Amino acid sequence: MEQISKKLMNWASILEDNTREQAVTAATLPFIHPHLALMPDAHLGMGATVGSVIPTLGAIMPAAVGVDIGCGMIAVRTTYDVADLPVDRKPLREAIERAIPLSAGAANQGVTREHTRERLEVLRGEAERADFDPATYAKRWELQLGTLGSGNHFIEVTVDETDRVWLFLHSGSRGVGNKIAQAHIKVARDLCEKWWIDLPHRDLAYLVEGTPEFWAYIRQMRWAQHYALLNREEMMDRVVACFADWLGLSDAGEVERVEEINCHHNYTEQERHFGKDVWLSRKGAINAEAGRPGLIPGSMGTASYVVVGRGNPVALNSAPHGAGREYSRSKARKTFSREQLREAMVGIEYRDTDAFIDEIPAAYKDIDRVMADAADLVEVRHTLRQIVNVKGD
């Protein structure tokens, strides 16, 4: 761990100059308590660094939570070994791609599953209690429950060090969460301008606790966080059904879920740290309090990890959320080729397309280095290797 300043602690051994500068700037805000913590996968973000843990007193910065509110991972450990699986994995990948709409803006054509209806009913009730209509942000929010998205979102079939099969996916709150975030980021900017608040960066605009705007954001953000969690659950139900069908089972219920972990890495919760109750925003970080299970995915084609938190107080009980980008998407597309992606994905069933060049593992930090930096934050329980990968364009 490196102490960059009195208000900034850093666990990233790979830290670009512009990322460091961005974090230093955010740490100067007067309501940071006790300090900002940079995770091992830290990289440049919008206003606040991706891979940062930001505790605040009496204020919250919507951009520091991020635009994919509640984004995170879910993993299910099954009773199957890799030797139990059919050799041809392409039918499973294609079945998952049919069952779950992929890519930006994708939506279901209708609500056809009972478990989808039940989750939507829960979300409707929560929205009513939060006193807002999600349709004012995204008319198709109901049809996007159970959809993946694009970018670094993925669905994978993986195998641990004992050859046990895990189902693993990464996604968030889709279009509705993005729209909620964007709307409140604008409100925060407008209010800071109205109140003549001199910000070090416009994306560090904040809402003051106790104001109607603050509580409106908190209510809607919490709703979006739950939407993201249920979105992952919904997709996992569909993945399990595809997996069961591929194995020739008559019902998805025959796939025993020995363990299930569902965790956010873009969110805010009230927590107590260094003697005070704070709003703790984890922007690209997971809760790693002592004994808490968590998930840290690598990039496309590399290892992922099932971990348990060590409860490091200086790190604000947090840990990294993944590998972290080393190349921007545009730079990655100019630097790497489709052939290089194929080489990186040898042995993994995936959709071979130019669309994923910017997701090549070489565009990300070395996940082994990230995990070495996180040694005092989490304990590794399982190391997962991919055998099937599904992504959206």
N, C-alpha and C positions, 0 to 999 in steps of 0.2 A: 504493500500500500504506500502511495506517495501523497504527502500533504502539499498540495499546490499552493494553498493559501489557508488562512484561518477558517474560511467558509467553504473550502473545496477539498474533498478527499478523492483520490483517484486509484482505481484498481486496474486500469488499462495499461499494459506495457507497450501496446501499439496505440499511440495517440497522435493524430495529425495536428499540426499547428493550428489550423482553423477550428478544429474541434475543441482544442484546449482553450483557445481564445473565446469561443462561444460559451463554454462552461464557466470560465472566469467571469464573464459579463453577467450571466444569470445569477451567479453566486453573490454578486454585489447588491442585489435587491434587499431592502431593509427588513422584509418580513421573513427571510429565510432563517429557519431555526432547526437544529443548531448549525447545520452545514449541508451542502449539496454533495451527494456521493455519485461519482462516475463509475459505472460498471465496466468490466473487462472488454465488453463489445462496443464501447462508446464510439459514436460517429456523428457527423454533422447532421443536424435536424432543422426543423422550422422553429426558429426562436430559441427553443431549448434543445439541448443535445439528446439524440436518441441513445438510450442506455444511461439515463440519469435518474436519480431518485431525489425528489425535490420536496422537502418539508416546509410548509408555510404556516404562518400565524395570521389569522384574520383576513386572509385573501387567498384567491386561487387564480391561476393563469390557465385559461382553457387551452391555449396552444401547447402548454407544457404537459397536458394530459394526452394531446394528440388528436388527430382527426378520425382515426379508426378506434373509437372509444370501445374499450373492453376487448380489444384484440388479444388473442391468446391461443392456447393449445389444449387439446384433449387427447388422452391416450387410454387404450383399453388393453389389458394383458389377457390373453386367451389361454386355454389349456392345450393348444396345439403346438407341436414342434414343426420345424421347417420340413422334416422328412415326411410329415403327414399330408403335405400339400401337393396338389397336382403340379406336374412339371411345367405345363403351359400356363403362364400367368397373364398373358394378353387378354383372355376372356374376362378375367376379374377386373383388370384396368378398364376395359371398355364398358363393363357393366356399371362400374362406379361412375364413369363419365356420363352414362345415360341417366343414372338415378339422381345425380347431383348437378344442377346447372353450374357451369364454370364461367370464368372470365368476368371482367368489369361490366356491371349493369345487368348481368344475367338474372333471370327470375324463373320460378316455376310457372307452368301454364295454368295451374289450378291447385287447390288444396284437396288432395286425394287420400291422405293418410290420417288415421284417427289420432296418432301421436302428434301430428302437425296441428290438427285442430285444437287439441288440448293445450298445447304450448301457446298458440295464438290467443286462446281464451284467457290464459294467465296474463299475457302481455297487454291485452285490451283492458283488463281490470286494473293493472298497475298504471297504465297510462291515464285512465280516468282518475285514479287517486292522486296521480302526479299533476292533474289539472292541465293536460295538454293533449292534442290530437297528433299522433305521429304522422298522419297523412298530410298535415300542413308542411311537413319537411320532405316526405317521400310517399307518393301516392301508392306505390307498389310494395310498401314495407312488409305487408303480410305475405306477398308472393316471393319475397326474398329470404324468408326464413327457411334455412336448409340449402343455402347456396354458398359457394366457395369464395368467389372473387378472383383477382389476378395477382400479379407481382410475386411476392414471396409466400403467398398462401399456398398450402399444399394438402394433399391426402396421401398417406403412405401406408404400406404394409411393411413392417420391419421385424427383425429378428434380434433377440438379445444374445448375450455371451453364452447362454445355455441352450441356444437354438429355439427358445420359446417365442412364439409369434405375438407381436403387438400391433394393434391398429392405432394410427397416429394421424392427427390433422391439426391444421393451423388456420384460423380465420377470425373475423371480428363481427362488427355490428353493421356491416354492409352499407348501403346507400343512406339509410336513415340515420345511422350513427355519424356518418361523415357530414351530413347536412346539419344535424344538431350541433356538432362541433364548430362548423364554419359559421353558423349563425351567432353562436355565443362568443366566438373569437372577435367577430365584428362588433358585437355589443360592447365587449371589453375595450376594444380600440376606441370606439366612439365615446365611451364614458371617460376614458383617460384623457382624450383630447378635450372633452367638455370641461373637465376639472383641471386642465392645464398641468397635467402630470408629465414630467419630463422622463421619458423612458429611455433606457440604453438601447432598446430595439423594440419596434412596434409589435413584434410577435410575443413580447413579454408583457403585453397589456393584461391587466388583472381586474377581477371583480372583488369588491370589498364585502366581507362577511357582514350580514345584517341587512343588506339592501335587497329589494325585490329581485333585482337582476341576478344576484349571487344565488339565491335560493331557487330561482327558476332554473338556473344552470345545474345546480346540484340535483334537483329532482329529475330533470331530463337526462342528465349524464348517468345517474344511477339506473334509470330505465334502460338506457342504451347498453350499459354494462350487462344487465340481465339478458337483454336481447342477444348480445354476443354469446353469452354462456349457453343460452337455449339454442342458438343457431348451431353451435358446435355439437350439442347433444343431439339435435335433429339430424345433422349430417352423419354423426356416428351411428345412429340407429339405422340409417340407410346403408352405410358401409358394412355394418354387421350383417344386414340382410343380404347384401351382395356376396359377402364372404361365405355365408351359410349356403347360399344357392350354388356357389362355385364348388363347395365341398360336397354337394349332393345331399344336403340336409333338408328336411321337409319344412323347418321353421327356424326363423332367426333366433328364437328362444333356446335353441339347442346349442348355441355358441355361448359357453359360460364366460361371463366377465369376471375374472378372478380379482381384478383390480381396475379402478377407473380414476383418473386424475384429470381435472378440468381447472385450468388456472389462467387468469388474466395476465397481460404484461403491458397494457396501456390503460391506466385507470387511476382513480383517486379513492382513498379511504381515510377515515379519521383514525389515527393511531397515536399512541403515547410514546414519545421519544425524548430522552434527556430531560425528564421532569415536566414536559408540557404536552398537551393534546394538540396535535398538528393535523393539517390536511396534507397527507402524504401522496404525492403524485409520482407514480412509477411510469415513466415514459420509456418503454423498452426495458423493463426489469420485472422480475417476479418476486413475490413474497417468499423470503427464505428464513422465516422465524424458526427457532429450534424445533426440529421434528416434523416440520411441514413438508409434504411431498411436493415436487415441482417437476417441470419439464423444460429442458433447454435443447431446442433443435439446432442442428447444424444447417449448412446450406444444402442445396440440391446435390445429392450424390455423396454427402459426407455423413459422419456419425451424428446421432442425437443421443441425449442423455436423460435418464430418469434419476432425479436427485432428491436429497432430503436436506432441508435447511440447517445450518449450524447456528443461526441466531446471532450473527455478528452485529453488535450494537453500533459500532462506528459506521458500518455499511447500512445502517437503518434497517436491519433484518431483510436485506435484499440481495439479489443475485442477477446475473445477466440473462437475457431472453433469447440469445442465439449467437450466431457468429459475428454479425455486424458487417455492413458493407465496407469494402476497401476501394471499390471502383463505383462511380455513379453508373446509372443504367446506360446513359448515352456513351460514356467512356468504355464501358464493358462491351457494348455492341461494336465499337470501333476497334477494340483490342483483341477480342477472341472470335473464334470461328465455330461453325456448327460441327466441324470435325473434332475440334478440341472438346466440345461438349460431349460428343459421342464417346470419346476416349474416357472422359470423366465418369460416364454413366455405364461403363461396361459391367454387365451382370445385373443391371437394374432394368426392369420393364418400365418404359416410359414412352410418351408420345414424342417422336423424333420430329422436331420442328425448329425453324429459325427463331420462333417467338420466344424460346427459352434461353437464347444465348446470353442475355443479360442476367440470368440466374445461375450461370456456370459457377461451380465452387470457387474458382480462382478469382471471381469478383468479390469474394467475401474474405474476411479475416480467417486465419487458420483456427478452426474450432478447438483443436488440441491446445493451442496457445491460450485461447480464451479460458478454457477449462483449467489450465494450470494457474492462470491468474486468479481464478475463482476458488482456489483450494481452501481458503479460509472462510468462504461464504457458504459452500455446499459440500456435501459428501455424495459421490457418485454411487448410485445403487445398481444401475444397469446402463450398458452401452448398446445402442441400437444401430443396426445396419439395415439399409433399405433393400427391399427386393422388388417393390412396386411403387411407382411415383405417379401421382396425378396432379396436374396443375392447370390453371386457366391462362389463356393468352393475355 
